[in-house]
Amino acid sequence: MGEERIIRRAVPGDEVAIMGLVQELAEYEKEPDAVINTPENLAVDLFEDKICDCFVVEIDGVVRGMALYYISYSTWKGRCLYLEDLYIQPECRQGGLGQELFSKLLEEAKELGVKRMDWQVLEWNEPAIKFYEKMGATLDPEWWNGRMFF
């Protein structure tokens, strides 16, 4: 018997699982103590203030992956979609779920009428770089990230 796999928009109650995935991603990226967000704050941002949105991958009723994004703006292009995090638990990879989730995000970008989709990938994250290249993405080594914390 096969497993039931669905990709759906996050709903209230998913915030704990999503933050668990965010923590796993932070550990993979060697920044386990950098996550200060909470499920409660995420729930407000996703479902009340709606400043971001998220698709989740559910396998047999358990959230095993996510793509969290928001609308950004480019003075050159107009509305853009910014992919903050895309993560599938390691034991669920290699089955095409990442491609399905990324494709769902591309569909969303087209439906929203954005002109560009942006994200970041760490230079040492070869599996992610290969994944994005396989999906047809352009990775630009020319731009540096600027950041300030408050």
PyMOL commands that set and color helices and strands:
alter all, ss='L'
color gray80, all
select helices_A, chain A and resi 15-28+39-48+90-92+97-112+126-134
alter helices_A, ss='H'
color red, helices_A
select strands_A, chain A and resi 5-9+53-59+62-74+78-88+116-118
alter strands_A, ss='S'
color yellow, strands_A
deselect
rebuild
show_as cartoon
